[in-house]
């Protein structure tokens, strides 16, 4: 079962149900890596999946903010 998103990534319900929030990959257990330098190491694959998830989550958050009515984007300071 995937871990719930961390509070930094939690957003309100998506305004568009056809654009669901990306789900974090499941972290491998401590006993899933044999530490023998496999070509497809579960820990390396998890890190790649996690990076892809974080990128997808940022893109999803931007889409949600752009679509949410009445929510102002923070202004940048000069």
C-alpha positions in Angstrom: 0.0 0.0 0.0 1.5 3.4 -1.0 2.3 5.8 1.7 0.0 8.8 2.0 1.4 12.0 0.4 3.5 14.2 2.6 1.8 17.4 3.9 4.0 19.5 1.6 2.3 17.8 -1.4 -1.3 17.7 -0.1 -3.8 19.8 -2.1 -7.5 20.1 -1.9 -9.7 17.9 -4.1 -9.0 18.3 -7.7 -11.5 20.6 -9.6 -11.4 18.2 -12.5 -12.1 14.5 -11.6 -10.5 13.4 -15.0 -7.2 14.8 -13.8 -6.4 12.7 -10.7 -3.5 13.6 -8.4 -0.4 11.4 -9.2 0.2 8.7 -6.6 3.6 8.2 -5.0 5.5 5.0 -5.8 5.7 2.3 -3.1 9.0 2.3 -1.3 10.7 -1.1 -1.5 11.1 -2.9 1.8 14.5 -3.2 3.5 14.8 -6.9 2.4 14.0 -6.3 -1.3 17.5 -5.2 -2.3 20.2 -7.9 -2.4 23.0 -5.3 -2.5 24.8 -7.2 -5.3 24.8 -4.4 -7.9 21.9 -5.8 -10.0 21.3 -4.1 -13.4 17.7 -3.3 -12.4 18.1 -2.5 -8.7 14.8 -2.0 -6.9 16.3 1.0 -5.0 17.5 2.7 -8.1 14.2 2.1 -9.9 12.4 3.5 -6.9 14.5 6.7 -7.0 13.7 7.1 -10.7 10.0 6.5 -10.1 10.1 9.0 -7.2 11.7 11.7 -9.3 9.1 11.1 -12.0 6.3 11.2 -9.4 7.6 14.5 -8.0 7.8 16.1 -11.5 4.3 14.8 -12.3 3.0 16.1 -9.0 4.4 19.6 -9.6 2.8 19.7 -13.1 -0.5 18.5 -11.6 -0.4 21.2 -8.9 0.2 23.9 -11.5 -2.8 22.6 -13.6 -5.0 22.6 -10.5 -3.9 26.1 -9.5 -4.5 27.4 -13.0 -8.0 25.8 -13.1 -9.1 26.7 -9.6 -11.4 29.7 -9.6 -10.7 32.5 -7.1 -7.3 31.3 -6.0 -4.7 34.0 -6.6 -1.2 33.0 -7.5 1.5 34.4 -5.2 3.2 37.5 -6.5 6.9 37.6 -6.9 8.8 40.2 -5.1 11.0 42.6 -7.1 
